[in-house]
């Protein structure tokens, strides 16, 4: 529960400008009314739409694990923007990747790349969705890192497409591991 509150709080803070856009600055809401309702409540999708967004990110993870570049390409826009931050020994570096670089990495890996998410937070507005979720990552059976993934998606005639993907890459105890423990 504590982890969920922390993740939700971070998401709310990062998306607060979106939630407040167009609000009446001199509004009549009291602080108690504002505090009792999530500022993102209006953007929470119904269960079916949420499941579609989560499934799209899961397809990306399935592509990593199976080395399936075509599956990867089927859920990502060709011009997808990917950025990462990695913190090791107190130093943070930033990286970026293209879809083709990621496709090459997964098809050339001799071991399974296992990424697992849990407790995803999904918000949508029209044809746009954002999913924010903690994850852990294994190279074969060896733990590699953990962090948070943030994916922005657009809904097309073919379904949801990832147009931007950012992630942190940390080592415990700076991030949590999957509640189910290591992958089977």
C-alpha positions in Angstrom: 0.0 0.0 0.0 2.8 2.4 0.9 4.5 1.8 -2.4 1.2 2.4 -4.3 0.7 5.7 -2.5 4.3 6.8 -3.3 3.8 5.9 -7.0 0.5 7.6 -7.3 1.7 10.7 -5.5 4.7 10.9 -7.9 2.3 10.5 -10.9 -0.1 13.1 -9.6 2.7 15.6 -9.0 4.2 15.0 -12.5 0.8 15.4 -14.2 -0.7 18.1 -12.0 -0.3 20.8 -14.7 -2.4 18.7 -17.1 -5.1 18.1 -14.5 -5.2 21.8 -13.5 -5.3 23.1 -17.1 -8.4 25.2 -17.6 -9.4 25.2 -14.0 -10.8 28.3 -12.4 -8.0 29.8 -10.5 -10.4 31.7 -8.3 -12.6 28.7 -8.0 -15.0 27.9 -5.2 -13.5 24.6 -4.3 -12.4 24.3 -0.7 -9.1 22.7 0.2 -11.0 19.8 1.7 -12.9 19.1 -1.5 -9.8 19.3 -3.6 -7.8 17.0 -1.3 -10.6 14.4 -1.2 -10.7 13.9 -5.0 -7.7 12.9 -7.1 -6.9 15.7 -9.6 -6.6 12.9 -12.2 -9.9 11.2 -11.5 -11.5 12.7 -14.7 -8.7 11.0 -16.7 -9.0 7.5 -15.3 -10.2 5.2 -18.1 -12.8 2.5 -17.8 -11.6 -1.1 -17.2 -11.6 -2.1 -20.9 -9.7 0.9 -22.1 -7.2 0.6 -19.2 -6.7 -3.1 -20.1 -5.9 -2.1 -23.7 -3.2 0.4 -22.6 -1.6 -2.1 -20.2 -1.7 -4.8 -22.8 0.2 -2.6 -25.3 3.0 -2.1 -22.8 3.0 -5.8 -22.0 3.4 -6.6 -25.7 6.6 -4.6 -25.7 7.8 -6.6 -22.7 6.8 -9.8 -24.5 8.8 -8.7 -27.5 11.9 -8.1 -25.3 11.6 -11.6 -23.8 11.0 -13.4 -27.1 13.4 -11.3 -29.2 10.4 -10.6 -31.6 11.3 -7.4 -33.5 8.1 -7.5 -35.4 6.0 -7.6 -32.3 8.1 -4.7 -31.0 7.5 -2.7 -34.1 3.7 -3.5 -34.0 3.3 -1.6 -30.7 5.7 1.2 -31.2 5.6 4.2 -33.6 8.6 4.2 -36.0 9.5 7.6 -34.7 9.1 6.7 -31.0 11.2 8.8 -28.6 13.0 6.8 -25.9 15.0 8.2 -23.1 16.5 6.7 -19.9 18.3 7.8 -16.8 20.7 5.5 -15.0 22.0 6.1 -11.5 25.0 4.1 -10.3 27.3 4.9 -7.5 25.6 8.3 -7.0 26.1 9.4 -10.6 23.2 9.8 -13.0 23.7 9.5 -16.8 21.1 9.9 -19.5 20.6 7.9 -22.7 18.4 7.6 -25.7 17.5 4.9 -28.2 15.7 4.5 -31.5 13.3 1.7 -32.3 15.8 0.1 -34.6 18.5 0.1 -32.0 16.1 -1.6 -29.5 15.0 -4.1 -32.2 18.7 -5.0 -32.9 19.4 -5.4 -29.2 16.5 -7.8 -28.6 17.1 -9.9 -31.7 20.9 -10.2 -31.0 20.5 -11.1 -27.3 21.5 -14.7 -26.5 19.5 -14.7 -23.3 15.9 -13.7 -22.4 15.4 -10.1 -21.4 12.6 -10.2 -18.8 10.9 -7.0 -17.8 7.9 -7.1 -15.5 5.6 -4.3 -14.4 3.2 -4.1 -11.5 0.6 -1.6 -10.2 0.4 0.4 -13.4 -1.3 3.8 -13.2 -3.1 4.7 -16.4 -4.6 8.0 -17.5 -6.2 8.8 -20.8 -7.6 11.8 -22.6 -9.2 11.3 -26.0 -6.7 9.3 -28.2 -3.8 9.8 -25.7 -2.8 7.6 -22.8 0.0 7.6 -20.3 1.0 4.6 -18.3 3.4 4.9 -15.3 4.6 1.7 -13.7 7.4 0.3 -11.6 9.3 -2.5 -13.2 12.2 -4.9 -12.7 14.5 -6.3 -15.3 16.4 -9.5 -15.6 18.9 -10.7 -18.2 18.2 -14.4 -18.2 18.0 -15.3 -14.5 20.3 -12.5 -13.4 18.8 -9.4 -11.9 19.9 -6.3 -13.8 18.0 -3.3 -12.6 14.7 -1.8 -11.6 12.9 1.5 -11.9 9.9 3.2 -13.4 8.6 3.1 -17.0 6.5 5.9 -18.4 4.9 5.3 -21.8 2.9 7.8 -23.8 0.5 6.2 -26.4 -1.7 7.4 -29.1 -4.8 5.4 -30.2 -4.9 4.7 -34.0 -7.2 2.7 -36.1 -5.0 -0.3 -35.4 -5.0 0.2 -31.6 -2.7 1.8 -29.1 0.8 2.8 -30.3 3.7 3.8 -28.0 5.0 7.2 -29.2 7.3 8.0 -26.2 9.0 5.7 -23.6 11.1 6.9 -20.7 12.5 4.9 -17.8 14.7 5.1 -14.8 17.4 2.5 -14.3 18.2 2.0 -10.6 19.6 -0.6 -8.2 17.8 -1.6 -5.0 17.3 -0.2 -2.5 16.6 2.8 -4.7 13.7 1.0 -6.3 11.4 -1.8 -5.5 11.5 -5.3 -6.9 8.4 -7.1 -8.2 6.2 -8.2 -5.4 6.1 -11.8 -6.8 9.9 -12.1 -6.4 12.3 -13.2 -9.2 10.8 -14.5 -12.5 10.1 -18.3 -12.6 
